[in-house]
Amino acid sequence: MAVEMIVRADVKDYDEWKAGFDNARSFQDSAGVRHLQVLRDPDNKNTVIVLHHFDTLEDARAFAANPALAEAMKNGGVIGHPRIEIFEVI
């Protein structure tokens, strides 16, 4: 079953966040992310949504719960608590 994890976050500075996000690609790959897409609010350039595609629900849940993900978001300038949701693709 294919699964999408949607992360919505506000960041301090989009350009700095994006550079860190791009550098974390190997972490995402090793966690089972098969495809991802970054969206940005056209009216607030520091609000982002990241879509992560996984093959399994277990991979998505493990990635969301991984302390390394929380640390990467904190180091990347995510403000507050990002909203993380997981959905099955139907």
Secondary structure, DSSP 8 states (H G I E B T S, - for coil): --EEEEEEEEES-HHHHHHHHHHTHHHHHHTT--EEEEEE-SS-TTEEEEEEEES-HHHHHHHHH-HHHHHHHHHTTEEEEEEEEEEE--
